[in-house]
Amino acid sequence: MAHGTKPMLVSTGWRDDALVANRSWRSGGDGLLAAVAGLFSLAQLLLVRPSMGLGWDEVVYVSQVGTEAPAAFFSAPRARGVSLLVWPIASWSSSTTLLRIFLAILSGLGLYLALRAWRGLFPARVLAGAGAFFATLWVTLFYGPQAMPNLWVAFGALLCVGCFLRTRADRLRHLDRRALWGVVAGAALMAWMRPTDAVWVTLPLLVLALVARHWRLGAALVAGLAAGGVQWVIEAYLSYGGLRERLNEASRIQGDLGWNFAVDDQMRSLAGSALCRPCNGEMPHPVVYVWWFVLPLLAAYGLAVAIRGVRTTRTLVPLLCAATAALPYLFLIGYAAPRFLLPAYALLAIPVADALLDLVITPSGRWRPAVAAVVALGLAGHLAVQYAVLHRTVNRTTAGREAWARSAAELHRLGVRPPCLLTGHEAIPVGYYTGCSSGATQGHNENTTEADILRTARSVPVGALTAPGGKPPRYARDWQLHRLDGLEVRIAPTPGAGGPR
């Protein structure tokens, strides 16, 4: 290709219109991105209590590498990425506060690196605006310091898609190797955290690389997915009878994947529900979810801006990846959790920020005061709603986890101390707080049998948890009943005695 000719992403005619970005976009903006990332970490520490105890899913991930309690049952859909992420802290300290601070700082760094991958594709102020929008969603702030996978899938998606767009196939001999390794790293991070999500996010990229016959880029994507997902696949053969069997088991646990219209479920979860299953509550006030409908409109406007500016590819590709990332959680799963859509929100944030900037600033660089005032007012209202939902969610979540801690303290007083076993309602989190193993004879976390439980009760303390007034399992009907904080427990007779110690 002659010097000065517009580069093409593929030799088959798929043009990356203006993919070679203005050099001035590349030269600055790191400080601005670092400031957004730093404020993101600070906001987590100020608004999400570092002392907030671990949640149910966090218990499962942390217990795999922690010292607080035996490892909880690890179901088929889960991947080991979060456990490895928290290992530097959880392997030697049981301090939840220390773990939260570590994750808050780490997530700020993750946001910075993910946005930096887009430097040169969009102006720094667009990237900073995208980071600020994504970082101020209540669900992003809430899960930033938590040991959960979805935010890290979002960071991996931003890194992978941004580096994918930076790779230029017309200059294979001088290929941007850092971008190529960024594709590998982003795909691996996603697959490390949630392999199935990684496939959905990268599906458009794999198709584009195949159509473009960009074999090196396609190989980088496949290599990243393989590197991040190989442990999950090996574990499938070692523990589940094969990959197909694990996928089928994961589908069963998630309610049998298939056509399930979950858009309304996701809307309900926006009020601060960590998990909406079953999702049959009332719809929240429209002010809580109005932003959710404005988001795709702004993204569409951002695409129109990109087409007008002859830079369609860099906007269209993240929109396609956001659509495929959201599709299973909107139409294939019969329940909802707001964190499921974090990768889609992260990918949408850049076109949305580009659209907002175009609304308030003319192509010549002049402000539109009236439009800017309306946008500022709308963003202020949006932030107020996000903060209100976050505040309520943190308070409710903290109260629930403090109740688990109080139940654990009461169980200790009743003589249920490690080594011990808890079964039944909320056995996994309460077992972790108590330092006990947890077991279930049925349901998604089935990992033991009634005979095994009775055999264990001959040597260590065993308790069967139920909701207040709940029906105990048959084997525990004659065990001594005690009331905890929002729970009831029946404790097996202590070996060699007539009751609990």
C-alpha positions in Angstrom: 0.0 0.0 0.0 1.4 3.4 -0.9 2.3 5.8 1.7 -0.6 8.0 2.8 -3.3 5.6 1.5 -6.1 5.1 4.0 -5.5 1.8 5.8 -7.9 -1.1 5.7 -8.5 -3.6 8.5 -9.0 -6.4 6.0 -7.9 -7.1 2.6 -11.3 -8.1 1.5 -12.8 -4.6 1.5 -14.0 -4.2 5.1 -12.6 -0.7 5.7 -11.7 0.6 9.1 -12.7 4.1 8.2 -10.2 6.3 10.0 -9.0 3.5 12.3 -5.6 5.2 12.2 -6.5 7.8 14.7 -5.4 11.4 15.0 -2.0 11.3 16.5 -2.9 14.0 19.0 -5.4 11.5 20.5 -2.5 9.2 21.3 -0.2 11.8 22.8 -2.2 12.7 25.9 -5.0 11.8 28.2 -3.3 9.2 30.4 -3.5 11.6 33.3 -7.2 12.1 32.7 -7.9 8.4 32.5 -5.8 7.8 35.7 -7.8 10.5 37.5 -11.1 8.8 36.5 -9.8 5.4 37.6 -8.4 6.8 40.9 -11.8 8.4 41.7 -13.5 5.1 40.9 -11.4 3.3 43.5 -11.9 6.1 46.1 -15.7 6.2 45.5 -15.8 2.4 46.2 -14.0 2.9 49.5 -16.3 5.8 50.5 -19.6 4.5 49.3 -19.4 0.7 49.6 -18.4 -0.2 53.2 -15.0 -2.0 53.2 -16.2 -3.9 56.3 -19.2 -5.4 54.5 -19.1 -9.1 54.9 -18.8 -11.6 52.1 -21.9 -12.5 50.1 -23.1 -16.0 49.1 -21.2 -16.1 45.8 -18.2 -14.4 47.3 -18.0 -17.1 49.9 -17.8 -19.8 47.3 -15.0 -18.1 45.4 -13.0 -17.0 48.4 -13.3 -20.2 50.3 -11.5 -22.1 47.5 -8.3 -20.3 48.5 -9.0 -18.9 51.9 -8.3 -20.2 55.4 -11.5 -19.1 57.1 -13.5 -22.2 56.3 -13.5 -25.3 54.1 -14.0 -24.8 50.4 -17.7 -24.5 49.6 -19.4 -26.5 46.8 -18.3 -25.2 43.4 -21.1 -25.6 40.9 -20.8 -26.2 37.1 -21.3 -22.6 35.8 -18.5 -21.1 38.0 -14.9 -20.5 37.0 -11.8 -20.2 39.1 -10.8 -16.8 38.0 -12.1 -14.9 41.0 -10.5 -17.3 43.4 -7.2 -16.7 41.7 -7.9 -12.9 41.8 -8.3 -12.8 45.6 -5.6 -15.4 46.3 -2.9 -12.7 47.1 -5.0 -11.6 50.1 -7.4 -14.5 51.0 -4.6 -17.1 51.1 -3.1 -15.5 54.3 -5.7 -13.1 55.7 -9.4 -13.5 56.7 -9.9 -9.7 56.8 -12.8 -8.7 54.6 -11.8 -5.0 54.9 -8.3 -5.7 53.5 -9.8 -7.8 50.7 -12.2 -5.0 49.8 -9.5 -2.4 49.8 -7.3 -4.6 47.6 -10.1 -5.2 45.1 -11.1 -1.5 45.0 -7.6 -0.5 44.1 -7.2 -3.4 41.6 -10.5 -2.6 39.9 -9.4 1.1 39.5 -6.3 -0.2 37.8 -8.3 -2.5 35.7 -10.5 0.4 34.5 -7.5 2.5 33.7 -5.8 -0.2 31.6 -9.1 -1.1 29.8 -9.7 2.5 28.8 -6.1 3.0 27.8 -6.5 0.3 25.2 -8.8 2.7 23.3 -6.3 5.6 23.3 -5.9 6.7 19.7 -9.4 5.4 18.7 -11.3 8.1 20.5 -10.2 11.4 22.1 -9.1 11.2 25.7 -12.2 13.2 26.9 -14.5 10.7 25.3 -12.7 7.8 27.0 -12.7 9.7 30.3 -16.4 10.4 29.9 -17.0 6.7 29.1 -15.1 5.7 32.2 -16.9 8.2 34.4 -20.3 7.0 33.1 -19.5 3.3 33.6 -17.8 3.9 37.0 -20.8 5.8 38.4 -23.4 3.2 37.8 -24.5 1.9 41.1 -23.9 -1.7 40.0 -20.3 -0.9 38.9 -19.5 0.8 42.2 -21.2 -1.9 44.3 -19.3 -4.8 42.6 -16.0 -3.0 42.3 -14.7 -4.2 45.7 -16.5 -7.5 45.7 -15.1 -10.9 44.8 -17.3 -11.4 41.8 -16.5 -12.1 38.1 -18.7 -9.8 36.0 -16.9 -6.5 36.4 -13.6 -8.3 35.4 -15.4 -9.7 32.3 -16.3 -6.1 31.5 -12.7 -4.9 31.8 -11.5 -7.8 29.7 -14.2 -7.0 27.0 -13.0 -3.4 26.8 -9.4 -4.4 26.6 -10.0 -7.1 24.0 -12.3 -5.1 21.7 -10.1 -2.0 21.9 -6.9 -3.9 21.1 -8.8 -5.7 18.3 -9.6 -2.4 16.7 -6.0 -1.1 17.1 -4.6 -4.1 15.1 -4.0 -3.1 11.4 -3.9 -6.0 8.9 -2.5 -3.9 6.1 0.8 -3.7 7.9 1.3 -7.3 9.0 5.1 -6.9 9.0 4.8 -4.0 11.4 1.7 -5.3 13.3 1.1 -3.6 16.6 2.2 -6.5 18.7 1.2 -4.9 21.9 -2.4 -4.6 20.6 -2.3 -8.2 19.5 -1.1 -9.3 23.0 -3.9 -7.1 24.4 -6.4 -9.1 22.4 -5.0 -12.3 23.9 -5.0 -10.8 27.4 -8.5 -9.5 27.2 -10.0 -12.7 25.9 -8.0 -14.7 28.5 -9.3 -12.5 31.3 -12.9 -12.9 30.2 -12.6 -16.7 29.9 -10.7 -16.9 33.1 -13.7 -15.3 34.9 -16.7 -16.6 32.9 -15.9 -18.8 29.8 -19.4 -18.6 28.4 -19.5 -14.9 28.7 -16.2 -14.6 26.9 -17.6 -16.6 23.9 -20.6 -14.3 23.7 -18.5 -11.1 23.8 -16.0 -12.2 21.3 -18.4 -13.8 18.8 -18.6 -10.7 16.6 -14.8 -10.4 16.7 -14.3 -14.0 15.7 -16.7 -13.5 12.8 -15.1 -10.3 11.6 -11.6 -11.9 11.8 -12.8 -14.9 9.8 -14.6 -12.8 7.1 -11.5 -10.6 6.8 -9.2 -13.6 6.7 -7.2 -12.0 9.4 -5.8 -15.3 10.6 -3.3 -13.8 13.1 -6.0 -11.7 14.8 -8.3 -14.7 14.8 -5.6 -16.9 16.3 -5.0 -14.3 19.0 -8.6 -14.4 20.0 -8.7 -18.2 20.0 -5.5 -18.4 22.0 -6.8 -16.0 24.6 -10.0 -17.9 25.0 -8.1 -21.1 25.2 -5.6 -19.8 27.7 -8.3 -18.5 30.0 -10.7 -21.4 29.6 -8.4 -24.4 29.5 -8.7 -25.0 33.3 -12.5 -24.9 33.1 -12.5 -27.4 30.3 -10.0 -29.7 32.0 -12.1 -29.5 35.2 -15.2 -30.4 33.1 -13.6 -33.7 32.2 -12.2 -34.4 35.6 -15.3 -33.6 37.7 -18.4 -33.5 35.4 -17.8 -36.3 32.8 -16.9 -34.0 29.9 -17.4 -30.5 28.5 -20.9 -31.2 27.1 -22.0 -32.6 30.5 -20.7 -29.6 32.3 -22.5 -27.2 29.9 -25.7 -29.2 30.4 -25.3 -29.1 34.1 -24.6 -25.3 34.0 -27.7 -24.9 31.9 -29.8 -26.8 34.4 -28.6 -24.8 37.3 -29.3 -21.6 35.4 -32.9 -22.7 34.8 -32.4 -24.6 31.4 -31.2 -22.1 28.9 -33.6 -21.3 26.1 -36.0 -18.6 25.1 -36.8 -16.6 28.2 -37.8 -13.0 27.9 -35.9 -11.5 30.9 -35.9 -7.8 29.9 -38.6 -7.0 32.5 -36.6 -9.1 35.1 -33.6 -7.0 34.5 -35.6 -3.8 34.9 -36.9 -5.0 38.3 -33.3 -5.8 39.4 -32.2 -2.2 38.7 -33.8 -1.2 42.0 -30.9 -2.9 43.8 -31.6 -6.6 43.8 -28.4 -8.7 43.8 -30.3 -11.7 42.4 -33.9 -11.6 41.1 -34.9 -15.3 41.1 -37.8 -15.7 40.9 -38.3 -12.2 39.6 -41.9 -11.6 40.4 -41.8 -8.4 42.4 -43.3 -5.1 41.4 -41.7 -2.9 38.8 -39.7 -0.1 40.4 -40.5 3.6 39.9 -39.7 4.7 36.3 -37.0 7.1 37.6 -34.9 4.0 38.5 -34.8 2.5 35.1 -35.4 5.4 32.7 -31.6 5.6 32.0 -31.8 2.0 30.8 -33.9 3.1 27.9 -31.9 6.2 27.2 -28.7 4.2 27.0 -29.5 2.4 23.7 -30.9 5.6 22.1 -27.6 7.4 22.9 -25.6 4.5 21.6 -27.6 4.6 18.3 -26.9 8.4 18.1 -23.3 7.7 18.8 -23.3 5.3 15.8 -24.9 8.0 13.6 -22.2 10.4 14.7 -19.6 7.9 13.8 -21.1 7.3 10.4 -21.2 11.0 9.8 -17.6 11.3 10.8 -16.5 8.4 8.6 -15.3 6.3 11.6 -18.0 3.7 11.7 -16.0 0.6 12.6 -14.6 1.7 15.9 -18.2 2.5 17.1 -20.0 -0.4 15.4 -17.8 -3.2 16.7 -18.2 -2.4 20.5 -22.0 -2.1 19.9 -22.1 -5.5 18.3 -20.1 -7.0 21.1 -22.4 -5.3 23.7 -25.4 -6.8 22.0 -24.1 -10.3 22.0 -22.9 -9.9 25.6 -26.4 -8.9 26.7 -28.3 -11.3 24.6 -28.2 -14.4 26.8 -29.1 -12.4 29.9 -32.0 -10.6 28.2 -33.5 -13.5 26.3 -32.1 -16.9 27.3 -32.1 -16.9 31.1 -35.3 -16.9 33.2 -34.0 -14.7 36.0 -31.9 -11.6 36.4 -29.1 -9.9 38.3 -27.9 -6.4 37.4 -24.2 -7.5 37.4 -24.9 -9.8 34.4 -25.0 -6.8 32.1 -21.8 -5.1 33.2 -19.8 -6.1 30.1 -22.5 -4.7 27.9 -22.6 -1.4 29.9 -18.8 -1.1 29.6 -18.8 -1.5 25.8 -21.8 0.8 25.4 -20.1 3.5 27.5 -17.7 4.7 24.8 -20.3 5.3 22.0 -22.6 6.9 24.6 -19.9 9.2 25.8 -19.1 10.1 22.1 -22.7 10.9 21.5 -23.0 13.1 24.6 -19.9 15.0 23.6 -21.4 15.6 20.1 -24.6 16.9 21.7 -22.9 19.5 23.7 -20.1 20.6 21.4 -20.3 21.5 17.7 -17.9 20.0 15.1 -16.0 23.3 15.2 -15.5 23.0 19.0 -18.0 25.5 20.2 -20.3 24.7 23.1 -24.1 24.5 22.8 -25.1 26.1 26.1 -28.8 25.2 26.0 -28.2 21.5 25.1 -25.3 21.3 27.6 -27.5 22.6 30.4 -30.2 19.9 29.6 -27.5 17.2 29.4 -25.9 18.3 32.7 -29.3 18.3 34.4 -30.1 14.9 33.1 -26.7 13.5 34.2 -27.1 15.1 37.7 -30.5 13.4 38.1 -29.0 10.1 36.8 -26.2 10.3 39.4 -28.7 11.1 42.2 -30.7 8.0 41.3 -27.6 5.8 41.1 -26.4 7.0 44.5 -29.8 6.5 46.1 -30.0 2.9 44.8 -26.4 2.2 45.8 -26.9 3.6 49.3 -30.1 1.5 49.9 -28.4 -1.6 48.4 -25.3 -1.3 50.6 -27.4 -0.9 53.7 -29.6 -3.8 53.0 -26.7 -6.1 52.0 -24.7 -5.1 55.0 -27.6 -5.9 57.3 -28.1 -9.3 55.8 -24.4 -10.2 56.1 -24.3 -9.0 59.7 -27.2 -11.3 60.4 -25.1 -14.2 59.1 -22.3 -13.2 61.4 -24.6 -13.0 64.4 -26.0 -16.5 63.5 -22.4 -17.8 63.4 -21.6 -16.3 66.8 -24.7 -18.0 68.3 -23.8 -21.3 66.7 -20.4 -21.0 68.3 -22.1 -20.4 71.6 -24.1 -23.6 71.1 -21.0 -25.6 70.5 -21.0 -25.7 66.7 -17.3 -25.0 66.0 -14.9 -26.2 63.4 -14.6 -28.9 62.4 -18.4 -28.9 61.8 -21.0 -29.2 59.1 -24.1 -27.1 58.3 -26.8 -28.1 55.9 -30.1 -26.6 54.6 -31.2 -23.0 54.2 -28.3 -20.6 53.6 -25.8 -23.2 54.7 -23.1 -22.0 52.4 -22.7 -18.4 53.8 -23.6 -19.3 57.4 -21.2 -22.2 57.2 -18.4 -20.0 56.0 -19.0 -17.4 58.8 -19.1 -20.3 61.3 -16.0 -22.0 59.9 -18.0 -25.1 59.0 -18.3 -27.2 55.9 -21.6 -26.9 54.1 -23.7 -29.6 52.5 -26.9 -30.1 50.5 -28.7 -33.3 49.6 -30.7 -31.6 46.7 -30.9 -28.5 44.6 -28.2 -26.7 42.7 -25.5 -27.2 45.4 -26.1 -30.9 46.0 -22.8 -32.4 47.2 -23.7 -35.0 49.9 -26.2 -37.5 51.0 -28.4 -38.0 54.0 -26.3 -41.0 55.0 -23.1 -39.0 54.8 -24.6 -36.3 57.0 -25.6 -38.8 59.7 -22.2 -40.4 59.5 -20.5 -37.0 60.0 -22.8 -36.2 62.9 -21.2 -39.1 64.8 -17.9 -37.3 65.0 -18.4 -33.5 64.6 -21.1 -31.0 65.3 -23.8 -30.9 62.6 -26.6 -28.4 62.3 -29.6 -28.3 59.9 -30.7 -24.7 59.0 -34.2 -23.7 58.0 -36.1 -20.5 57.5 -38.2 -19.5 60.5 -41.1 -22.0 60.7 -39.6 -24.1 57.9 -39.9 -27.8 57.6 -36.6 -29.5 58.7 -35.2 -32.5 56.7 -36.4 -35.9 57.8 -33.1 -36.8 59.4 -33.1 -33.7 61.6 -36.7 -33.7 62.9 -35.6 -35.0 66.4 -32.6 -32.7 66.7 -32.7 -29.9 69.2 -34.2 -26.7 67.9 -32.5 -23.2 68.4 -33.5 -19.9 66.9 -30.8 -17.7 65.3 -31.0 -14.3 63.6 -33.6 -14.9 60.9 -32.9 -18.6 60.9 -33.6 -21.8 62.9 -31.1 -24.6 63.4 -31.5 -28.1 64.6 -28.3 -29.4 66.1 -27.5 -33.1 66.1 -26.8 -34.7 69.5 -23.2 -34.4 70.4 -21.4 -37.8 70.1 -21.3 -39.5 73.5 -23.8 -37.1 75.1 -27.5 -36.4 75.0 -27.4 -33.1 73.2 -25.3 -30.3 71.9 -22.4 -29.1 73.9 
